[in-house]
Amino acid sequence: MTKIDLITGILGSGKTTFLLRYARYLLDSGQRIAILVNDYGAVNVDMLMLQELKCPNCQLEMIAGTSDPCCHKRRFKTQLISLGMQHFDRVIVEPSGIFDMDEFFDILHESPLDNWFTIGSIIGILDSETDDTLTGQMEYLLASEAACCGKLVVSKIKAGDDTSEITEKLLERLNTALDDIKCDRRFTEKDVISCDWSELDGNTLRTLSDAGYRSSRYVKKYHPEDILSSVHYFMHIKLPDEKIETVVNSIMNDNGCGKIFRIKGSLHSDSKGWLKINATPLKTEITPVIDGQSVLIVIGDNIKRENIDEHITQFNSDSEYVSI
């Protein structure tokens, strides 16, 4: 049977960055894999990041965006049926940051998927830079998406960081959130891998591939369609190079735009080809990449799209600009 892994984590936690390293390890181990990006969004920059993995032993698939949960579940199952018929060694699912774990388990127990797939590992990504003032809904997602994980991996650890202190703080927060949804699962340091991801070696990644999962019950306080957090797309953007960081930071710091957790995407640069954008309330990273798509994706609560438009359009020279 094909093993199926699930990489969970709230919006902006670093799932795709981890997936790149994890999938590369599996490919180097001689496995034939498929990656299914399972997202409600209509545009998926993460798929662009994963293109470097594409090869005869790695197939990339995604689910087209839809706001209808029932339609989304049907498309998810259809994609898994297609992948199940191809008998990969592993299929890795990267869901949206707003994801109902029951959807994953329920679908895998349906025919014919129950004859083709067995759950390998559920790996949760914990963001070391998580905002201390997450909304109640985001705290729920943090707990519900971690509850069944076999292992947790802390993201955005840098050389010199006190990993013990960071891990202790994250576990305290996660276990409090689990208590709030009446889940008896409690994580300890032995459940967590906390290091600079450049130090993730073969032994550690092998441990993650064998992490398994846990059956955990909890109170479902919200359904995905009830979560206020949303994703908006701003496309056909052409900004002067020197204004890119200014615009991104002005959106991030303007309370009139909503409570923003992350801005990601890519923009064309006159001097550097394409630039990948990854911004959180703590920092903004802009790095050159080989290829891209002119889009900024803004993730947050109570987003005011028209206010974000104002920040972009004052410098944008692309007449086809659109936001959705």
C-alpha positions in Angstrom: 0.0 0.0 0.0 1.0 3.6 -0.5 2.0 5.5 2.6 0.4 8.9 2.9 1.9 11.7 5.0 0.2 14.9 6.1 2.1 18.1 6.9 0.0 20.3 9.1 0.5 23.8 10.5 -1.3 27.1 10.7 -1.0 29.8 8.1 2.6 30.9 7.4 4.2 28.3 9.7 6.6 27.0 7.1 5.0 23.8 5.7 6.2 24.3 2.2 9.8 25.0 3.2 9.8 21.9 5.4 8.2 19.9 2.6 11.0 20.8 0.2 13.6 19.2 2.6 11.5 16.2 3.5 10.6 15.4 -0.1 14.2 15.8 -1.2 15.2 13.2 1.5 12.6 10.7 0.2 13.8 11.2 -3.4 17.4 10.7 -2.4 16.4 7.5 -0.6 15.1 6.2 -3.9 11.4 6.6 -3.3 8.8 7.4 -5.9 6.6 10.1 -4.5 3.7 12.5 -5.2 2.9 15.8 -3.6 -0.7 17.0 -3.3 -1.1 20.7 -2.4 -4.5 20.8 -0.9 -5.5 24.5 -0.7 -8.7 26.5 -0.8 -6.8 29.3 -2.7 -7.3 30.1 -6.3 -3.6 30.9 -6.8 -0.9 28.8 -5.3 2.6 30.3 -5.0 3.7 27.3 -2.9 3.5 25.1 -6.1 6.0 27.4 -7.7 8.4 26.8 -4.8 8.0 23.0 -5.2 8.8 23.0 -9.0 12.4 22.3 -8.2 11.4 18.8 -7.0 9.7 17.8 -10.2 11.4 14.8 -11.8 10.5 11.3 -13.0 10.2 10.2 -9.4 8.2 13.2 -8.1 4.7 14.2 -9.3 3.2 17.5 -8.3 -0.6 18.0 -8.1 -2.9 20.5 -6.6 -6.6 21.0 -5.9 -8.1 24.0 -7.7 -9.5 26.6 -5.3 -13.1 26.5 -4.1 -14.9 28.0 -1.1 -17.4 25.2 -1.1 -16.2 22.6 1.5 -18.2 19.7 0.0 -16.8 20.5 -3.5 -13.3 20.8 -2.0 -13.7 17.3 -0.4 -14.8 15.7 -3.6 -11.8 17.2 -5.5 -9.5 16.0 -2.7 -10.8 12.5 -3.0 -10.7 12.5 -6.8 -7.0 13.5 -6.7 -6.2 10.8 -4.2 -8.0 8.2 -6.3 -5.8 9.2 -9.3 -2.7 9.0 -7.2 -3.7 5.8 -5.5 -4.0 4.1 -8.9 -0.4 5.0 -9.7 1.1 3.1 -6.7 3.6 5.6 -5.4 5.8 4.7 -2.5 4.5 7.8 -0.7 2.0 10.6 -1.2 2.6 13.8 0.8 -0.4 16.1 1.4 0.2 19.8 2.2 -3.2 21.3 3.2 -4.2 24.8 3.6 -3.5 26.4 7.0 -7.2 26.3 7.6 -7.9 22.6 7.5 -10.4 20.2 9.1 -8.4 17.1 10.2 -11.5 14.9 10.0 -11.6 15.5 6.3 -8.2 13.7 6.0 -9.2 10.7 8.1 -12.7 10.4 6.7 -11.6 10.3 3.1 -9.0 7.7 3.7 -11.6 5.4 5.2 -13.7 5.6 2.1 -13.6 3.0 -0.8 -11.4 2.6 -2.8 -8.9 4.7 -0.9 -8.9 2.4 2.1 -7.5 -0.3 -0.1 -4.6 1.8 -1.5 -3.4 4.0 1.3 -2.1 3.6 4.8 -1.2 6.6 6.9 2.5 7.1 7.3 3.3 10.2 9.3 1.4 13.2 10.4 4.0 16.0 11.0 3.1 19.3 12.5 5.0 22.5 11.9 5.2 24.9 14.9 6.3 28.5 14.1 8.9 29.8 16.6 7.8 33.3 15.6 4.1 32.7 16.3 2.3 35.9 17.2 1.6 36.0 21.0 -1.8 37.5 20.3 -3.4 34.9 18.0 -7.2 35.0 17.8 -9.2 32.3 19.5 -9.9 30.7 16.0 -6.2 30.5 15.2 -5.5 29.0 18.6 -8.1 26.4 17.8 -6.4 25.6 14.5 -3.0 25.4 16.2 -4.3 22.8 18.6 -6.6 20.8 16.3 -4.0 20.5 13.5 -1.4 19.3 16.0 -3.5 16.9 18.1 -2.9 13.8 15.9 0.7 14.5 14.9 3.3 11.9 15.4 6.0 14.5 15.6 6.3 18.3 15.7 9.0 20.3 14.0 9.8 23.9 15.0 10.4 26.3 12.2 12.5 29.5 11.8 15.1 28.5 14.4 18.4 30.4 13.8 21.9 29.6 14.8 22.4 30.8 18.4 18.7 30.6 19.4 18.0 29.0 22.8 16.0 26.0 21.4 15.1 24.8 24.9 13.5 28.1 25.8 11.7 28.4 22.4 10.4 24.8 22.7 9.2 25.2 26.2 7.3 28.3 25.4 5.6 26.7 22.3 4.7 23.5 24.2 3.1 25.5 27.0 1.0 27.4 24.5 0.1 24.3 22.5 -0.9 22.3 25.5 -3.0 25.2 26.8 -4.8 25.3 23.4 -5.3 21.5 23.5 -6.9 21.8 27.0 -9.2 24.5 25.6 -10.6 22.1 23.1 -10.9 19.3 25.7 -8.2 17.2 24.1 -6.2 15.0 26.5 -3.2 14.9 24.3 -0.1 16.6 25.8 3.2 17.1 24.0 6.6 17.0 25.7 10.1 17.8 24.4 10.5 14.2 23.2 7.7 14.9 20.6 9.5 17.9 19.2 12.4 18.4 16.8 13.8 21.9 17.3 16.9 23.0 15.3 18.1 25.1 12.4 16.6 23.3 9.4 19.9 23.3 7.7 20.8 20.7 10.3 18.0 18.4 9.4 20.1 15.3 8.5 19.1 11.9 7.1 18.7 10.3 10.5 16.3 13.0 11.7 14.3 13.0 8.5 14.1 9.2 8.7 12.7 9.5 12.2 10.0 11.9 10.8 9.1 9.5 8.0 8.5 6.9 10.7 6.7 9.2 13.2 3.2 7.8 12.6 0.3 9.5 14.2 -2.0 9.5 17.2 -5.8 9.1 17.5 -6.9 12.1 19.5 -10.4 13.4 20.3 -11.2 17.1 20.7 -14.2 19.4 20.6 -14.6 20.9 17.2 -15.2 24.6 18.1 -15.2 25.8 14.5 -15.6 24.4 10.9 -13.2 25.7 8.2 -16.0 27.8 6.6 -16.6 29.6 10.0 -13.0 30.7 10.4 -12.6 34.5 10.0 -9.0 34.2 8.8 -9.0 34.6 5.0 -6.7 34.7 2.0 -6.7 37.5 -0.6 -4.8 37.7 -3.9 -3.4 40.8 -5.4 -2.2 40.2 -9.0 -0.6 42.0 -11.9 1.7 44.1 -9.8 4.7 46.0 -11.1 6.5 48.0 -8.4 9.8 49.8 -8.5 12.4 47.6 -6.8 13.1 50.2 -4.1 9.3 50.4 -3.2 8.6 46.6 -2.8 9.7 46.4 0.8 8.1 49.7 1.6 4.7 48.6 0.2 4.8 45.2 1.9 5.7 46.7 5.3 3.1 49.5 5.0 0.4 46.9 4.5 1.7 44.7 7.3 1.7 47.6 9.8 -1.6 49.3 8.8 -4.3 48.2 11.2 -6.8 49.5 8.7 -5.9 46.5 6.4 -6.8 44.0 9.1 -4.8 41.7 11.4 -2.3 40.3 9.0 -0.4 37.2 9.8 1.6 36.8 6.6 2.2 38.3 3.2 3.8 36.0 0.6 4.3 35.9 -3.1 6.6 36.9 -5.9 7.2 40.1 -7.9 9.2 40.9 -11.0 12.4 42.9 -10.5 14.1 44.9 -13.2 17.5 44.0 -11.9 17.1 40.6 -10.2 14.6 38.7 -12.3 12.1 37.6 -9.7 11.9 38.3 -6.0 10.2 36.0 -3.5 8.3 37.8 -0.7 7.8 36.3 2.7 6.7 38.8 5.4 5.4 38.3 9.0 4.8 40.9 11.7 8.3 40.2 12.9 10.3 40.5 9.7 10.2 40.8 5.9 12.3 38.6 3.7 12.8 39.4 0.0 15.1 37.0 -1.9 15.9 36.4 -5.6 14.3 33.3 -7.2 14.6 31.9 -10.7 11.0 32.0 -11.6 7.8 33.5 -10.2 4.3 34.8 -10.7 3.3 38.4 -10.1 1.1 38.1 -7.0 1.0 39.0 -3.4 -1.0 36.8 -1.1 -2.2 38.4 2.1 -3.4 36.1 5.0 -5.1 37.4 8.1 -8.2 38.2 10.0 -10.8 40.8 8.9 -8.8 41.8 5.9 -9.9 45.1 4.2 -9.0 44.5 0.6 -9.8 48.0 -0.5 -7.3 49.4 2.0 -4.6 47.1 0.8 -5.4 48.1 -2.8 -4.5 51.7 -1.9 -1.1 50.8 -0.6 -0.3 48.9 -3.9 -1.9 51.1 -6.5 -0.1 54.3 -5.5 3.1 52.7 -6.9 1.9 49.9 -9.3 2.4 50.5 -13.0 0.6 47.4 -14.3 -2.8 48.5 -15.7 -4.2 45.0 -15.4 -4.0 45.0 -11.6 -6.7 43.0 -9.9 -7.5 41.9 -6.3 -9.8 39.1 -5.2 
